[in-house]
């Protein structure tokens, strides 16, 4: 039987389950690695696609190497009649970006018997309603061996995530924000769904506490799976992917795809297909980003709570547009643009505010010379102040200030011989 190769791998993992608390199941973490997602090191990340991909890869069949279950709808070949071991993709709720994937074992009473991962948090056999089945797939080249899965991705995600976290900020709970309690851009509802639970009166306080303490690994995994991959950012040119990721986080994945399609001038159906992919790859980058930004601004202005958050939203779009354009390597004028807002200076000179020598001199003067001039200026240290603060404290502060000024002066002199790089003033939102 052709499917024996990957089904054999699947049965070997039968019973593997997530571990509560901080402990991780190394067997589940290994599935992420073998499916091409070595950056994931937590077993609480949704892993049905990782399980499916790992079993295929271990059997020498290339998987989608995505953590999105629905990615398998475009993998291999569609089959009309079920086969033992076929990859079966199911819907999950009403969100068109979510799904579930596993291996078909059989049918019973209108249900499909599935061997899959992340089923009741374990590798298990579970029945799913046949009405939820989206498609059955079979490897296109059953005899072709898969090349080794990449152990890490450098697709612009980390750079884009830094931008997202900067824009979102820390914990907020604005009563006017329909998202409710939010930390690092992760709403309470999204956080609860990531933990495979629902917010209730009984667990709300605990979930909010955990949301406030959300760790970086969870944030990284959540954003990559729920937004970056769901919005197909990894299939887009980096500048457009940067804008798409930000839109997916702020507007929702489905809306971001429709905005992208409108900006590219293709059919707006919310489905990321070959037409959208091709248009993104061939679009004039600056024009596409301008159009995308304008569409986002229009959507923001139509929202009922624009009065409350509108200024911040428009500033965010402007900053995102500028930073996305900076990633366009086809435009040499954008090549040296940095994400930080820095002071400008003439190209033939050094901005004085960057001179540590000058600052060192200023600090030294203020710390050592000013006390001597105090009587002349009418500013003096009274006996009462000396008694309350202590003469020793005053002398220590003066000594430390003089020392810091001297060190800065020396360091500034050492740096004076180094090349000076030009800073570029970025537009403010």
C-alpha positions as CSV (number, residue, x, y, z in Angstrom):
1,X,0.0,0.0,0.0
2,X,1.5,3.4,-1.1
3,X,0.3,5.2,2.0
4,X,2.0,2.8,4.4
5,X,5.1,4.9,4.4
6,X,3.6,8.0,6.0
7,X,0.9,6.1,7.9
8,X,3.6,4.0,9.5
9,X,5.3,7.2,10.7
10,X,1.9,8.5,11.9
11,X,1.1,5.4,14.0
12,X,4.6,5.7,15.6
13,X,3.5,9.0,17.2
14,X,0.1,7.6,18.4
15,X,-0.7,8.8,21.9
16,X,1.9,11.6,22.0
17,X,0.2,14.5,23.9
18,X,0.9,18.1,24.9
19,X,2.3,18.6,28.4
20,X,0.8,21.0,30.9
21,X,2.8,23.9,32.2
22,X,6.2,24.9,31.0
23,X,7.3,21.4,30.1
24,X,7.3,20.5,26.4
25,X,6.8,17.2,24.7
26,X,10.1,16.8,22.7
27,X,8.3,14.5,20.2
28,X,5.8,17.2,19.3
29,X,8.5,19.9,19.0
30,X,10.4,17.6,16.7
31,X,7.4,17.5,14.4
32,X,7.7,21.3,13.9
33,X,11.4,20.8,13.1
34,X,10.8,18.0,10.6
35,X,8.0,19.9,8.9
36,X,10.3,22.9,8.3
37,X,9.4,25.1,11.3
38,X,12.4,24.7,13.6
39,X,11.8,28.1,15.2
40,X,8.7,26.6,17.0
41,X,9.8,25.2,20.3
42,X,6.5,25.0,22.2
43,X,4.0,22.1,22.1
44,X,1.1,24.4,22.7
45,X,1.3,25.9,19.2
46,X,-1.5,24.5,17.0
47,X,0.3,21.4,15.5
48,X,-2.1,19.3,13.3
49,X,-0.3,20.5,10.2
50,X,3.1,20.0,11.8
51,X,2.1,16.4,12.6
52,X,0.9,15.8,9.0
53,X,3.9,17.4,7.5
54,X,6.4,15.6,9.7
55,X,5.0,12.2,8.8
56,X,5.1,13.0,5.1
57,X,8.7,14.4,5.3
58,X,9.9,11.4,7.3
59,X,8.4,9.1,4.6
60,X,10.3,11.0,1.9
61,X,7.3,13.0,0.7
62,X,7.6,16.8,0.6
63,X,4.9,18.5,2.6
64,X,3.6,22.1,2.4
65,X,6.0,23.0,5.2
66,X,3.3,25.3,6.5
67,X,1.5,25.3,9.9
68,X,-1.8,26.2,8.2
69,X,-4.0,23.2,7.8
70,X,-5.7,24.6,4.7
71,X,-2.3,24.9,3.0
72,X,-2.9,21.2,2.1
73,X,-5.8,22.1,-0.1
74,X,-3.2,23.2,-2.7
75,X,-0.8,20.3,-2.1
76,X,-0.5,17.2,-4.2
77,X,-3.5,16.1,-6.3
78,X,-7.2,16.2,-5.5
79,X,-8.9,12.8,-5.4
80,X,-12.6,12.2,-5.6
81,X,-12.6,8.8,-4.0
82,X,-11.2,8.3,-0.5
83,X,-8.0,6.2,0.0
84,X,-6.5,4.9,3.1
85,X,-4.0,7.5,4.3
86,X,-5.2,10.3,2.1
87,X,-4.6,13.8,3.5
88,X,-8.1,15.1,4.6
89,X,-8.6,18.8,5.2
90,X,-11.6,20.1,7.3
91,X,-13.1,23.5,8.1
92,X,-12.9,24.8,11.7
93,X,-15.6,27.3,12.7
94,X,-16.6,30.1,10.5
95,X,-13.1,31.6,10.0
96,X,-12.0,30.8,6.4
97,X,-8.3,30.9,7.5
98,X,-8.7,28.1,10.1
99,X,-8.9,24.4,9.5
100,X,-7.8,20.9,10.6
101,X,-5.8,18.2,8.7
102,X,-5.0,14.6,9.2
103,X,-5.0,11.2,7.5
104,X,-8.2,9.5,6.3
105,X,-8.8,6.0,7.9
106,X,-12.4,5.4,7.0
107,X,-16.1,6.5,7.2
108,X,-18.8,5.6,9.7
109,X,-22.4,6.9,10.1
110,X,-21.8,10.2,8.2
111,X,-18.4,10.8,9.9
112,X,-14.9,10.5,8.7
113,X,-12.4,8.6,11.0
114,X,-9.2,10.6,11.1
115,X,-5.8,9.8,12.4
116,X,-4.3,13.2,13.3
117,X,-2.3,15.4,15.6
118,X,-3.6,18.0,18.0
119,X,-6.9,16.0,18.4
120,X,-7.9,16.5,22.0
121,X,-4.3,17.8,22.4
122,X,-2.8,14.4,21.3
123,X,-2.1,12.2,18.3
124,X,-5.4,10.2,18.3
125,X,-8.2,8.8,16.1
126,X,-11.3,11.0,16.1
127,X,-14.5,11.2,14.1
128,X,-15.3,14.4,12.2
129,X,-18.6,15.3,10.4
130,X,-18.3,14.6,6.7
131,X,-20.0,18.0,6.1
132,X,-16.8,19.7,7.3
133,X,-14.6,18.0,4.8
134,X,-13.0,20.5,2.4
135,X,-10.9,18.1,0.3
136,X,-8.9,14.9,0.0
137,X,-5.4,15.1,-1.4
138,X,-2.8,12.6,-2.5
139,X,1.0,13.2,-3.2
140,X,1.5,14.3,-6.8
141,X,4.8,12.4,-7.2
142,X,4.6,9.5,-4.9
143,X,8.0,8.2,-5.8
144,X,9.9,11.4,-5.6
145,X,12.0,11.9,-2.5
146,X,11.6,15.2,-0.6
147,X,14.6,17.5,-0.3
148,X,15.5,18.2,3.4
149,X,13.1,20.6,5.0
150,X,14.6,24.0,5.9
151,X,15.5,24.3,9.5
152,X,14.8,28.0,9.7
153,X,13.1,30.7,7.6
154,X,14.5,34.1,6.7
155,X,11.4,35.4,5.0
156,X,11.2,38.9,6.6
157,X,8.9,37.7,9.4
158,X,11.2,38.6,12.3
159,X,11.7,42.1,10.8
160,X,7.9,42.6,10.3
161,X,7.1,41.3,13.8
162,X,9.4,43.9,15.4
163,X,7.4,46.5,13.6
164,X,4.1,45.0,14.8
165,X,5.2,44.9,18.4
166,X,6.4,48.5,18.2
167,X,3.1,49.6,16.8
168,X,0.9,47.6,19.2
169,X,2.8,48.5,22.4
170,X,2.1,46.8,25.8
171,X,-1.0,45.9,27.7
172,X,-4.1,48.0,27.2
173,X,-7.8,47.7,28.2
174,X,-9.5,50.6,26.6
175,X,-13.3,50.5,27.1
176,X,-13.7,52.0,23.6
177,X,-11.6,49.2,22.0
178,X,-13.8,46.4,20.8
179,X,-10.8,44.0,21.2
180,X,-10.9,44.4,24.9
181,X,-7.8,43.5,27.0
182,X,-4.8,43.4,24.6
183,X,-1.1,42.8,25.1
184,X,1.5,43.2,22.3
185,X,-1.4,43.3,19.9
186,X,-2.8,39.9,21.1
187,X,-6.4,40.3,22.2
188,X,-7.9,38.3,25.0
189,X,-10.1,36.4,22.6
190,X,-7.2,35.5,20.3
191,X,-5.1,34.5,23.3
192,X,-7.9,32.2,24.6
193,X,-8.4,30.6,21.2
194,X,-4.6,30.0,21.0
195,X,-4.9,28.1,24.2
196,X,-7.9,26.2,22.8
197,X,-10.4,27.6,25.3
198,X,-13.1,30.2,25.4
199,X,-13.3,33.3,27.7
200,X,-15.8,32.9,30.5
201,X,-16.6,34.6,33.8
202,X,-14.8,31.8,35.5
203,X,-11.5,32.0,33.7
204,X,-11.4,35.7,32.5
205,X,-9.3,37.0,35.3
206,X,-6.8,34.2,35.0
207,X,-6.6,34.6,31.2
208,X,-6.0,38.3,31.6
209,X,-3.2,37.7,34.1
210,X,-1.6,35.2,31.7
211,X,-2.0,37.5,28.8
212,X,-0.1,40.2,30.6
213,X,2.7,37.7,31.1
214,X,2.7,36.3,27.6
215,X,6.2,35.1,26.6
216,X,8.1,36.0,23.5
217,X,8.0,32.4,22.1
218,X,4.3,32.3,22.3
219,X,4.0,35.8,20.6
220,X,6.3,34.7,17.9
221,X,4.5,31.4,17.2
222,X,1.0,33.0,17.4
223,X,1.8,35.8,15.0
224,X,3.5,33.6,12.4
225,X,0.8,31.0,12.4
226,X,-2.4,33.1,12.8
227,X,-1.4,36.1,10.7
228,X,1.8,35.8,8.7
229,X,1.1,32.4,7.2
230,X,-2.7,32.8,7.2
231,X,-2.4,36.0,5.2
232,X,0.1,34.3,2.8
233,X,2.8,36.8,3.6
234,X,5.5,34.2,2.9
235,X,4.3,34.1,-0.8
236,X,4.6,37.8,-1.3
237,X,7.5,40.2,-2.2
238,X,8.9,41.4,1.1
239,X,7.6,45.0,0.9
240,X,4.1,43.9,0.2
241,X,4.4,41.1,2.8
242,X,5.4,43.8,5.4
243,X,2.2,45.8,4.6
244,X,0.0,42.7,4.4
245,X,1.2,41.4,7.8
246,X,0.4,44.7,9.5
247,X,-3.0,44.8,7.8
248,X,-3.8,41.2,8.8
249,X,-3.1,42.0,12.4
250,X,-5.0,45.2,12.5
251,X,-7.9,44.4,10.1
252,X,-8.1,40.6,10.1
253,X,-6.7,38.1,7.7
254,X,-9.7,38.0,5.4
255,X,-9.9,41.8,5.1
256,X,-6.2,42.1,4.5
257,X,-6.4,39.7,1.6
258,X,-9.3,41.6,0.1
259,X,-7.4,44.9,0.6
260,X,-4.4,43.4,-1.2
261,X,-6.5,42.2,-4.1
262,X,-8.2,45.6,-4.5
263,X,-4.7,47.3,-4.4
264,X,-3.5,44.9,-7.1
265,X,-6.5,45.4,-9.3
266,X,-7.5,41.7,-9.3
267,X,-10.8,39.9,-8.3
268,X,-11.7,40.7,-4.7
269,X,-12.9,37.4,-3.3
270,X,-10.8,37.0,-0.1
271,X,-9.2,33.9,-1.5
272,X,-5.4,34.0,-2.1
273,X,-4.9,32.1,-5.3
274,X,-2.6,32.1,-8.4
275,X,-4.1,35.4,-9.7
276,X,-3.3,37.3,-6.6
277,X,0.1,35.7,-6.2
278,X,1.1,36.6,-9.8
279,X,-0.2,40.1,-9.6
280,X,1.8,40.8,-6.4
281,X,4.9,39.5,-8.0
282,X,4.5,41.7,-11.1
283,X,3.1,44.9,-9.5
284,X,5.0,48.2,-9.5
285,X,6.0,48.2,-5.8
286,X,5.6,51.9,-5.0
287,X,2.2,52.1,-6.7
288,X,0.9,48.9,-5.0
289,X,2.0,50.1,-1.6
290,X,0.4,53.6,-2.1
291,X,-2.9,51.9,-3.2
292,X,-2.8,49.5,-0.3
293,X,-2.2,52.3,2.2
294,X,-5.1,54.4,0.7
295,X,-7.5,51.5,1.0
296,X,-6.6,50.9,4.6
297,X,-7.0,54.6,5.4
298,X,-10.5,54.5,3.8
299,X,-11.5,51.5,5.8
300,X,-10.3,53.2,9.0
301,X,-12.3,56.3,8.4
302,X,-15.5,54.3,7.9
303,X,-15.3,52.8,11.4
304,X,-17.6,54.1,14.1
305,X,-14.7,54.5,16.6
306,X,-12.4,56.4,14.2
307,X,-12.9,59.4,16.4
308,X,-11.1,57.6,19.2
309,X,-8.3,55.8,17.5
310,X,-8.2,57.4,14.0
311,X,-5.1,59.5,14.4
312,X,-3.1,56.6,15.6
313,X,-4.4,54.3,12.9
314,X,-3.5,56.8,10.1
315,X,0.0,57.3,11.6
316,X,0.4,53.5,11.7
317,X,-0.4,53.2,8.0
318,X,2.0,56.0,7.1
319,X,4.8,54.5,9.1
320,X,4.1,51.0,7.7
321,X,4.0,52.4,4.1
322,X,7.4,54.1,4.6
323,X,9.1,51.1,6.2
324,X,7.6,48.7,3.5
325,X,9.0,51.0,0.8
326,X,12.4,50.8,2.4
327,X,12.5,47.1,1.7
328,X,12.1,47.6,-2.0
329,X,15.6,46.7,-3.3
330,X,14.6,47.6,-6.8
331,X,14.6,51.3,-5.7
332,X,18.2,52.4,-4.9
333,X,16.9,55.5,-3.2
334,X,15.3,53.4,-0.5
335,X,18.2,51.0,0.1
336,X,19.7,52.7,3.0
337,X,16.5,53.7,4.8
338,X,16.4,52.6,8.5
339,X,13.4,51.8,10.6
340,X,14.4,54.3,13.3
341,X,13.7,58.0,13.3
342,X,17.1,59.8,13.6
343,X,18.2,63.4,13.4
344,X,19.4,64.7,10.0
345,X,22.7,66.3,9.4
346,X,24.6,67.8,6.4
347,X,26.2,65.2,4.1
348,X,29.5,67.1,4.4
349,X,29.6,67.4,8.1
350,X,28.8,65.9,11.5
351,X,25.7,66.9,13.4
352,X,26.9,68.5,16.6
353,X,24.4,66.5,18.7
354,X,26.3,63.3,17.7
355,X,29.6,64.6,19.0
356,X,30.5,62.9,22.3
357,X,33.5,65.3,22.5
358,X,31.1,68.3,22.8
359,X,28.8,66.5,25.2
360,X,31.8,65.5,27.3
361,X,33.0,69.1,27.5
362,X,29.5,70.3,28.5
363,X,29.1,67.7,31.2
364,X,32.6,68.5,32.6
365,X,31.8,72.3,32.6
366,X,28.5,71.8,34.4
367,X,30.0,69.5,37.0
368,X,33.3,71.2,37.7
369,X,33.0,74.9,36.7
370,X,29.5,75.8,37.6
371,X,29.9,75.3,41.4
372,X,32.8,77.8,41.3
373,X,30.6,80.3,39.5
374,X,27.6,79.9,41.7
375,X,28.3,82.9,44.1
376,X,28.7,85.2,41.0
377,X,25.4,84.1,39.5
378,X,23.6,84.4,42.8
379,X,23.0,80.7,43.1
380,X,24.5,79.2,46.3
381,X,24.3,76.1,48.4
382,X,22.9,77.2,51.8
383,X,24.0,75.8,55.1
384,X,20.5,74.3,55.6
385,X,20.7,72.5,52.2
386,X,24.1,71.2,53.1
387,X,22.9,69.9,56.4
388,X,19.9,68.2,54.8
389,X,21.6,66.8,51.7
390,X,25.0,66.3,53.2
391,X,28.2,67.8,51.9
392,X,29.5,64.4,51.0
393,X,26.6,63.8,48.6
394,X,27.3,67.2,46.8
395,X,31.0,66.5,46.5
396,X,30.3,62.9,45.2
397,X,27.9,64.1,42.6
398,X,30.4,66.7,41.4
399,X,33.2,64.1,41.3
400,X,31.1,61.6,39.4
401,X,29.9,64.3,36.9
402,X,33.5,65.4,36.2
403,X,34.6,61.8,35.8
404,X,31.8,61.0,33.3
405,X,32.5,64.2,31.4
406,X,36.2,63.3,31.2
407,X,35.5,59.7,30.0
408,X,33.1,61.0,27.4
409,X,35.7,63.5,26.2
410,X,38.3,60.7,25.8
411,X,35.9,58.4,24.1
412,X,34.7,61.1,21.8
413,X,38.3,61.8,20.8
414,X,38.9,58.1,20.1
415,X,35.8,58.0,17.9
416,X,36.7,61.2,16.0
417,X,38.9,59.2,13.6
418,X,36.1,56.8,12.6
419,X,34.0,57.3,9.5
420,X,30.8,59.2,10.1
421,X,27.6,57.7,8.6
422,X,24.9,59.9,7.3
423,X,21.6,59.9,9.2
424,X,18.3,60.1,7.3
425,X,15.3,62.0,8.6
426,X,12.2,59.8,8.3
427,X,8.8,61.5,8.0
428,X,6.8,61.4,11.1
429,X,3.2,60.1,11.2
